[in-house]
């Protein structure tokens, strides 16, 4: 319950605490709106008894986020501790476009939620009808509970994933890193969804990704980014989630998502047949199904490429385009969707 005290023309918002019951539960689903980064919005500033006003955000596309019980996806029931009563599965996609005759379906992340933490335990995908799962060697703690203003924690994660590439051999992907969690503010947030008392959680994530082919080192990359979340009691999902990077000391958002109601039937919804990838990519994007028109913009909104989607769905990015984060606006069948991707040469 929100309590407001009137003190010298200032609203004082009572601190709240986020517990396990305030996070997603099996059998629930939520609508998230995605917004492009817009100049002038200050996501970084925070503190005690703070008021954040993001009411001017607008939805460019919407996602349906589904959380399921392992009993609803029985092929993964006995993987990564999913038989536990604390387990729940986050649906990533019904299917992904077939590549080289390999059909990918039922893509899920495996999570576990308890009174002291919520962790990512593994991932699963059905390949040509056969379930393939991989568990984290060191589960990724995304929430250290309960969350209260002033909390600060550090956690680690480690995932090793090996899969066979037809006619080539085994490829191993290793991801290791750590998160620094800090509840650095509380107060009230306003979004298009409404006005709520909240906590603000900041995570600074640092990870190292390494790829091996047939046991031999291929490449390695270091990634750092910052996640900001505004959480309310009983909301299930964050009221607002922003991910971005620091460029020359300035926070540059790359992903903006907020909890919302359904806005329009013209939006592109998650788990539809539309797919844009790979992400990251080295200069070529594939769009499935291959139809419609597209526009690629950089972080400041400048158009760097536009046109009709080629018949084979392959869009070649300009060779002079620098590495970085870009946004693709796709118009298909009177629907519009936005897709973020990272270009790595």
Buried (B, 14 or more C-beta within 10 A) or exposed (E): EEEEEEEEEEEBBEBBBBBBEBBBEBEEEBBBBBBBBEEEBEBBEBEEBBEBEBEEBEBBBBBBBBBBBBEBBEBBBEBBBBEEEBBBBBBBBBBBBEEEEBEBBBBBBBBBBEEEBBBBBBBBBBBEEEBBBBBBEBBBBBBBBBBBBEBEBEBEBBBBBEEEEEEEEEBBBBBBBBBBBBBBBBBBBBBBBEBBBBBBBBBBBEBEBBBBBEEEEEEEEEBEBBBBBBBBBEBBBBBBBBBBBEEEEEBBBBBBBBBBEEBEEEBBBBBEEBBBBEEBBEEEBBBBEBBBEBBBBBBEEEEBBEEEBBEEBEBEBEEEBEEBBBBBBBBBEEBBBBBBBBBEE
